Amino acid sequence: MDSVAQSRLKRPLNAMPDPVRDALERRGLLPAFAARPPYQRNDYLGWIGRAKRPETRERRLNQMLEELADGDRYMNMPYRSQRTRKR
């Protein structure tokens, strides 16, 4: 996502592969992905991209999609969005 590239992350930025973007769009989760902090978006993309086997890449993509859809996890850790914390 362009906003990852515009962030102040100090680690290498990961580009969004077309299959990831397609999956996010198909599931209507692009806004949920965009709402996450830049470091989380970058971590997800790097984690998926580093998978050597297609099955692993697919499993990681599905985990990210589930976490975004539920909105309560990040990399299997509890996550509360800024909106949730302010309530």
C-alpha positions in Angstrom: 0.0 0.0 0.0 1.3 3.5 -0.8 0.8 4.6 2.8 3.3 2.0 4.0 5.9 3.6 1.7 5.0 7.1 3.0 5.5 6.0 6.6 8.5 6.7 8.8 9.4 3.0 9.1 13.2 2.5 9.4 13.2 -1.1 8.3 12.9 -2.1 4.6 9.5 -1.6 3.2 7.6 -4.5 1.6 5.6 -4.0 -1.6 2.1 -5.4 -1.8 2.0 -8.3 -4.2 -1.0 -8.4 -6.6 -2.4 -11.7 -5.1 -2.5 -10.1 -1.7 -4.2 -6.9 -3.0 -6.7 -9.1 -4.9 -7.5 -11.1 -1.8 -8.0 -8.0 0.3 -10.3 -6.5 -2.4 -12.3 -9.7 -2.9 -13.0 -9.9 0.8 -13.6 -6.2 1.2 -10.7 -5.9 3.7 -8.6 -3.3 2.0 -10.0 -0.6 4.4 -9.2 -2.8 7.4 -5.7 -3.3 6.1 -5.3 0.4 5.5 -6.5 1.2 9.0 -3.7 -0.8 10.6 -0.5 1.0 11.6 2.2 1.1 9.0 4.5 -1.3 10.9 1.7 -3.9 10.9 1.0 -3.6 7.2 4.7 -3.9 6.4 5.1 -6.8 8.8 2.2 -8.7 7.2 3.5 -8.2 3.7 7.0 -9.2 4.6 5.9 -12.3 6.5 3.7 -13.4 3.6 6.4 -12.6 1.1 9.2 -14.5 2.9 7.3 -17.8 2.7 9.2 -20.2 0.4 6.4 -22.6 -0.3 3.1 -21.6 -2.0 1.1 -23.5 0.7 2.8 -21.5 3.5 2.2 -18.2 1.6 -1.4 -19.1 1.2 -1.8 -20.1 4.9 -0.2 -16.8 6.0 -2.4 -14.8 3.7 -5.5 -16.5 5.1 -4.4 -15.9 8.6 -3.9 -12.2 7.8 -7.3 -12.0 6.2 -9.0 -13.7 9.2 -7.3 -11.4 11.6 -8.3 -8.3 9.6 -11.9 -9.5 9.3 -12.1 -10.2 13.1 -10.2 -7.0 13.9 -8.9 -8.3 17.3 -5.6 -9.9 16.4 -2.2 -9.1 14.8 0.1 -12.0 14.1 -1.8 -14.2 16.6 -1.5 -11.6 19.3 -4.4 -9.6 20.8 -4.9 -6.3 19.0 -7.2 -3.4 19.7 -7.5 -0.6 17.2 -7.2 3.0 18.2 -11.0 3.4 17.8 -11.6 0.5 20.2 -9.1 1.9 22.8 -10.8 5.3 22.9 -14.2 4.0 23.7 
